[in-house]
Amino acid sequence: MRTSSIALHHVGGAIFGPGNLVMRCRENSYDVCPYLATYWTANREFTEWTFILRTDIYWHDGVKFTAEDVKFWFDLIFYGAKGKGRTRAPAYFAKELGEIQSIELLEHNRIRLTFKQRNPFFPEILANPRFKIAHPKHLMEPEIAAGNVSVSPLDVGLLGVGPFSFSRYERGSYIRVERNDRYFEVDGRARQLP
């Protein structure tokens, strides 16, 4: 049984998945494995981290997940957002990830994060399961532009890229999720999960 965070046990873990660009490995929770990214590299100084994203990921509404979604998520974390004169503060955990210098979209579904100082353990920090990419750009960006800077994943229907999609909620009674048939992960015998 794998237990590393409450973020994997509550319904968010089922909807948003067990990680973000990376995740704790299922076989050894002390190691970091690919999740939404297939591969990553760092420069010699560990100030630049480049991630190559999977190309077979879809939000539960069928919209393709891209590096633009990842950049949008990191921008919200590190810079917050502005819309119609209102301001959304950066994420409370931004400093845990490091002091950012820039976030760049690159060709071929890649993203590069440049930090102001060495950040040799960035993948290990990012593998914390409470750092979920739960902010679909195509739904949240128009809300923010319209002035709803405090829009949350709940406000846009708990749309994720994880193994289960949100189906129904009855306050004080239950939350129902359904299998995501487009989920990208497979088990050790190449069978689609979940």
Helices and strands as residue ranges (DSSP letters): H 6-9, H 11-16, E 22-24, E 32-34, E 37-42, E 48-53, H 67-79, E 81-83, E 86-88, H 94-97, E 100-106, E 110-115, H 122-126, H 137-145, G 153-156, E 164-170, E 174-179
